[in-house]
Amino acid sequence: MSALPPACAEGELVDVACALCGSTERHLRFRDGPFSVVTCAGCDLTYVTPRVPPGRLVETVYGADYWRSPAAKERGYTDYRADAELYRRTFRLRKRLVDRFAPRPGRVLDVGCAAGFFLEVLRDAGWDVLGLEPSAPIRATARERLGADAVLAEPLGEADLAPASFDLVTMWDVLEHLPDPVAALRAARGLLAPGGRLIVETQNVASLAARALGRRWQHYKHAEHLHHFHAGTLERAFREAGLRTLHRTARYGGKLVSPAFVAERAGRVHPVLSTLLAPLARFSRGGLYVNLYDELIAVAEAADQR
């Protein structure tokens, strides 16, 4: 059963309508503890309701125990900072996509930059980098790596940023966390300079892995993953925000992980698997590239660019 974050009471949860089309008509996929995973009858977006109110989301879900979580299968990461080199290697791979659509270094904004590992990779390649990270514990880590002025606390839409001032805006594993994803995409579009690109990575609820695993799918983490897109709903969100898709792929999804991570997440499929794979934890300094092709990466530009 999926539990609430420690700082949140069940009575605080609020029922929500579809963030993509506004409909309250929906089909129940399954219930898990106080949460229901539903699919909108109007536009097919899958989302979680009830949920933590937007104004309480950062403080209740993304505290210190999110980045070093005792129950990472349900919320957060076992030790996000300890996997620094694995994340940097992952983002070096993803930089190949950046190089294809934004080949000349310019100014980049990473929304939800966490510890700043992606920005480190681009800074080393000559980019002028800026991150947004509302979670104070991990923002402190990012500022240590990038400098205090390179990471802002305000969320997208509230930060004091000049319109049309970024050549690249990225959202790696962020869109599904946001209460209003269309508003976030619209704000990102407004920050794109002429010729600028937006890169979004999010999970794909229509993927083979998601369908095969059902409610055991590793991306069903209800307090944090509020929306589950597929290619069609992500495309609609882009259109609503005034964006045009240039490229969509699952190739650079997934990430480099420790063998210990594989053993831990296998327990979501069946507890026995976690026990059988537990010896892998001894090799936790190594890295395995795992891509179940259950994530989407989309590159977009402002729809009025041409």
HUCORGI-V436212 format. One line per field, one symbol per residue. ss: DSSP state (2 for helix, 1 for strand, 0 for the rest). burial: # if it has 9 or more other ideal C-beta (glycine too) atoms within 8 Angstrom, else .. A space follows every 10 residues. Layout:
# HUCORGI-V436212
ss->???
burial->???
This chain:
# HUCORGI-V436212
ss->0000000002 2201000000 0000011111 1100111111 0000011110 1002222222 2002222000 0000000000 2222222222 2222222222 2000001111 1000002222 2222000111 1100022222 2222220222 1100000000 0000011111 1100222000 2222222222 2111111111 1110000222 2222220000 0000001100 2222222222 0011111110 0000111022 2222222220 2222222222 2220000111 0000111111 110000
burial->.#.##..#.. .##..#.### ..#..#..#. .##.###### .######### ###..###.# ###.#####. .#######.# #.##.##### #.###.##.. ##...##### ########## ###...#.## #####.###. ###..#...# #....#..#. ...#.##### ##.#####.. ##.######. ###..##### #####.#.## ..#.#.#### ########## #.######## #####..### .######### #######... ..##..#..# #.##..#### ########## ##....
